[in-house]
Amino acid sequence: MTIKETKEEIRGLDDAALATKIAEQQTALQRLKFSHAISQIENPSSIRDAKRMVARLKTEQTARQIAKSK
């Protein structure tokens, strides 16, 4: 999946689904970090990808909050 498809998918979520997705991704990121601390994970770049996904989701959430306040 490309970044453009990911952004379109994120924009298609409603506010509740977006909040749920953020919580899920943060939990997944935390698990990856713990796994990496205990032993080597197969793909260390997956931590970076997970961080970026959380950032994309939070950026969309913030953009929506700003749009609502205007």
C-alpha positions in Angstrom: 0.0 0.0 0.0 1.4 3.4 -0.9 1.4 6.5 1.3 -1.2 8.1 -0.9 -3.6 5.2 -0.4 -2.9 5.2 3.3 -3.8 8.9 3.5 -7.0 8.4 1.6 -7.9 5.5 3.9 -7.2 7.6 7.0 -9.3 10.5 5.7 -12.2 8.0 5.1 -12.3 7.1 8.8 -14.8 8.8 11.1 -13.6 10.4 14.4 -14.3 7.4 16.6 -12.7 5.0 14.2 -9.7 7.3 14.0 -9.3 7.4 17.8 -9.5 3.6 17.9 -7.0 3.2 15.1 -4.5 5.5 17.0 -4.9 3.5 20.2 -4.3 0.2 18.2 -1.2 1.6 16.4 0.3 2.9 19.7 -0.2 -0.5 21.3 1.4 -2.2 18.3 4.3 0.3 18.5 4.8 -0.4 22.2 4.8 -4.1 21.6 7.4 -3.8 18.8 9.7 -1.7 21.1 9.4 -4.3 23.9 10.1 -7.1 21.5 13.1 -5.3 20.1 14.4 -4.6 23.6 14.2 -8.3 24.6 15.5 -9.8 21.4 16.2 -8.8 17.8 13.1 -8.4 15.7 13.1 -9.6 12.1 12.5 -6.2 10.6 13.8 -3.3 12.7 12.4 -0.8 10.2 8.9 -1.8 11.2 9.4 0.3 14.4 10.0 3.4 12.2 7.0 2.5 10.0 4.8 2.2 13.1 5.9 5.5 14.4 5.1 7.2 11.1 1.7 5.6 11.0 0.9 7.0 14.5 2.1 10.4 13.4 -0.1 10.3 10.2 -3.1 9.4 12.3 -2.5 12.0 14.9 -1.9 14.6 12.2 -5.3 13.9 10.7 -6.9 14.0 14.1 -5.4 17.4 14.8 -6.4 18.7 11.4 -10.0 17.7 12.1 -10.0 19.4 15.5 -8.6 22.6 13.9 -11.3 22.5 11.2 -14.0 22.0 13.8 -12.8 25.0 15.8 -13.0 27.4 12.8 
